[in-house]
Amino acid sequence: MKIAVLVKQVPDPNAIRYDRRLGDLVPGTPQATNEYDLYAVEAALRLKEQVGEAEVVVASVGTARETLNRCLAMGADRAVAIEGPSLPGDSLVTATVLAAWLRREAPDLIWAGQETSDAGTGNVGPQVAALLDIPLVSNVVGWEYQDGILTLEREIEDGHQFQQVRPPALLCALSALDEPRLPTLRGIMEARRKPSERLAPADLGLSDDDLAPVVSWGGLFVEEEAAAGVVLQDVDPDQAVEQLIAFLQERRLI
Ligand SMILES: Cc1cc2nc3c(=O)[nH]c(=O)nc-3n(C[C@H](O)[C@H](O)[C@H](O)COP(=O)(O)OP(=O)(O)OC[C@H]3O[C@@H](n4cnc5c(N)ncnc54)[C@H](O)[C@@H]3O)c2cc1C
């Protein structure tokens, strides 16, 4: 069985600093692996451990060396980086590139994250599935594999739903799946010897036209800081409650 996992390197959500002058993140903002993608890698590794004969291949569009190394150190067998001057484009460009690579690899199963913590469109998984014309199961929080059939637990607004699918299929992971393992020292050493491929879109038969974005990005804005608010000090508790209620009512918050 071949399992592909789509992973994206994103600005570290715990270290993001915004530069108002640039209208963008401070250059050199630390990078991290998109959280949901680590859950997807963990699911792929557990499936490999269950079935025995399997290969886990991780792929990323854009610069993602640390992310791919981390996945290899977790236990993935092979990494593929797809880079090019016109990447990233919009999410459909990313999906087009990934779909071209996946057509070449023909995996039995594809795991992706539900969405990223930076652009966060949640488009790429569904777009890849549509381009490959394979089933998509989103919001996956649990799975079981038996006799060639995957039983998937999905989180939905009011509860959980179970679906069955026979691979090939694309599954989008949420963080209620098994906790991603930390790379061990041995895993980090082994990662250095694992195959790592670097491709350009042209290697996948893609032309500049295929990489032309349809959606263009505007500037990045952050909300103005909230007003200072009102502090009630040295007030009798009953009065404080009345004042608080009046304050909230004035603003039509209750
Ligand atoms: C410098 C820069 C310029 C950009 N300009 C534009 C622009 O002009 N217009 C525009 O629309 N967008 C633009 N983007 C956004 C960029 O195209 C998206 O970040 C990208 O397409 C993925 O979309 P997403 O982050 O919303 O992924 P989502 O759809 O939220 O991701 C879902 C899942 O898909 C997989 N995935 C997503 N991205 C990748 C990837 N790169 N490699 C492998 N797997 C992936 C992961 O498993 C992820 O969890 C720009 C981004 C950058 C960094």
Ligand as a Chemical Component Dictionary entry (heavy atoms), coordinates in Angstrom:
data_LIG
# 
_chem_comp.id                   LIG 
_chem_comp.type                 NON-POLYMER 
_chem_comp.pdbx_formal_charge   0 
_chem_comp.three_letter_code    LIG 
# 
loop_
_chem_comp_atom.comp_id 
_chem_comp_atom.atom_id 
_chem_comp_atom.alt_atom_id 
_chem_comp_atom.type_symbol 
_chem_comp_atom.charge 
_chem_comp_atom.model_Cartn_x 
_chem_comp_atom.model_Cartn_y 
_chem_comp_atom.model_Cartn_z 
_chem_comp_atom.pdbx_ordinal 
LIG C1  C1  C 0 3.985  34.331 -0.715 1  
LIG C2  C2  C 0 2.573  33.831 -0.896 2  
LIG C3  C3  C 0 1.759  34.418 -1.849 3  
LIG C4  C4  C 0 0.457  33.973 -2.008 4  
LIG N1  N1  N 0 -0.337 34.572 -2.935 5  
LIG C5  C5  C 0 -1.608 34.160 -3.086 6  
LIG C6  C6  C 0 -2.468 34.746 -4.044 7  
LIG O1  O1  O 0 -2.074 35.670 -4.752 8  
LIG N2  N2  N 0 -3.742 34.288 -4.153 9  
LIG C7  C7  C 0 -4.187 33.277 -3.349 10 
LIG O2  O2  O 0 -5.354 32.905 -3.475 11 
LIG N3  N3  N 0 -3.411 32.690 -2.445 12 
LIG C8  C8  C 0 -2.129 33.103 -2.295 13 
LIG N4  N4  N 0 -1.331 32.512 -1.371 14 
LIG C9  C9  C 0 -1.896 31.451 -0.547 15 
LIG C10 C10 C 0 -1.461 30.096 -1.042 16 
LIG O3  O3  O 0 -1.715 29.876 -2.344 17 
LIG C11 C11 C 0 -2.165 29.072 -0.194 18 
LIG O4  O4  O 0 -1.552 29.146 1.047  19 
LIG C12 C12 C 0 -2.038 27.659 -0.728 20 
LIG O5  O5  O 0 -2.592 27.529 -1.959 21 
LIG C13 C13 C 0 -2.687 26.626 0.158  22 
LIG O6  O6  O 0 -3.925 27.077 0.543  23 
LIG P1  P1  P 0 -4.285 27.030 2.058  24 
LIG O7  O7  O 0 -3.109 27.457 2.855  25 
LIG O8  O8  O 0 -5.542 27.770 2.215  26 
LIG O9  O9  O 0 -4.473 25.480 2.300  27 
LIG P2  P2  P 0 -5.759 24.683 2.805  28 
LIG O10 O10 O 0 -6.636 24.414 1.658  29 
LIG O11 O11 O 0 -6.332 25.317 4.022  30 
LIG O12 O12 O 0 -4.972 23.356 3.211  31 
LIG C14 C14 C 0 -5.602 22.103 3.447  32 
LIG C15 C15 C 0 -4.552 21.024 3.396  33 
LIG O13 O13 O 0 -4.029 20.906 2.073  34 
LIG C16 C16 C 0 -2.645 20.554 2.121  35 
LIG N5  N5  N 0 -1.840 21.657 1.586  36 
LIG C17 C17 C 0 -2.135 22.971 1.537  37 
LIG N6  N6  N 0 -1.128 23.659 0.975  38 
LIG C18 C18 C 0 -0.168 22.751 0.683  39 
LIG C19 C19 C 0 1.131  22.821 0.110  40 
LIG N7  N7  N 0 1.661  23.995 -0.281 41 
LIG N8  N8  N 0 1.835  21.688 -0.051 42 
LIG C20 C20 C 0 1.322  20.489 0.339  43 
LIG N9  N9  N 0 0.107  20.359 0.902  44 
LIG C21 C21 C 0 -0.623 21.472 1.062  45 
LIG C22 C22 C 0 -2.313 20.356 3.610  46 
LIG O14 O14 O 0 -2.535 18.999 3.926  47 
LIG C23 C23 C 0 -3.341 21.250 4.285  48 
LIG O15 O15 O 0 -3.589 20.900 5.625  49 
LIG C24 C24 C 0 -0.029 32.927 -1.209 50 
LIG C25 C25 C 0 0.806  32.328 -0.246 51 
LIG C26 C26 C 0 2.091  32.793 -0.090 52 
LIG C27 C27 C 0 2.981  32.131 0.956  53 
# 
loop_
_chem_comp_bond.comp_id 
_chem_comp_bond.atom_id_1 
_chem_comp_bond.atom_id_2 
_chem_comp_bond.value_order 
_chem_comp_bond.pdbx_ordinal 
LIG C1  C2  SING 1  
LIG C2  C3  SING 2  
LIG C2  C26 DOUB 3  
LIG C3  C4  DOUB 4  
LIG C4  N1  SING 5  
LIG C4  C24 SING 6  
LIG N1  C5  DOUB 7  
LIG C5  C6  SING 8  
LIG C5  C8  SING 9  
LIG C6  O1  DOUB 10 
LIG C6  N2  SING 11 
LIG N2  C7  SING 12 
LIG C7  O2  DOUB 13 
LIG C7  N3  SING 14 
LIG N3  C8  DOUB 15 
LIG C8  N4  SING 16 
LIG N4  C9  SING 17 
LIG N4  C24 SING 18 
LIG C9  C10 SING 19 
LIG C10 O3  SING 20 
LIG C10 C11 SING 21 
LIG C11 O4  SING 22 
LIG C11 C12 SING 23 
LIG C12 O5  SING 24 
LIG C12 C13 SING 25 
LIG C13 O6  SING 26 
LIG O6  P1  SING 27 
LIG P1  O7  DOUB 28 
LIG P1  O8  SING 29 
LIG P1  O9  SING 30 
LIG O9  P2  SING 31 
LIG P2  O10 DOUB 32 
LIG P2  O11 SING 33 
LIG P2  O12 SING 34 
LIG O12 C14 SING 35 
LIG C14 C15 SING 36 
LIG C15 O13 SING 37 
LIG C15 C23 SING 38 
LIG O13 C16 SING 39 
LIG C16 N5  SING 40 
LIG C16 C22 SING 41 
LIG N5  C17 SING 42 
LIG N5  C21 SING 43 
LIG C17 N6  DOUB 44 
LIG N6  C18 SING 45 
LIG C18 C19 SING 46 
LIG C18 C21 DOUB 47 
LIG C19 N7  SING 48 
LIG C19 N8  DOUB 49 
LIG N8  C20 SING 50 
LIG C20 N9  DOUB 51 
LIG N9  C21 SING 52 
LIG C22 O14 SING 53 
LIG C22 C23 SING 54 
LIG C23 O15 SING 55 
LIG C24 C25 DOUB 56 
LIG C25 C26 SING 57 
LIG C26 C27 SING 58 
# 
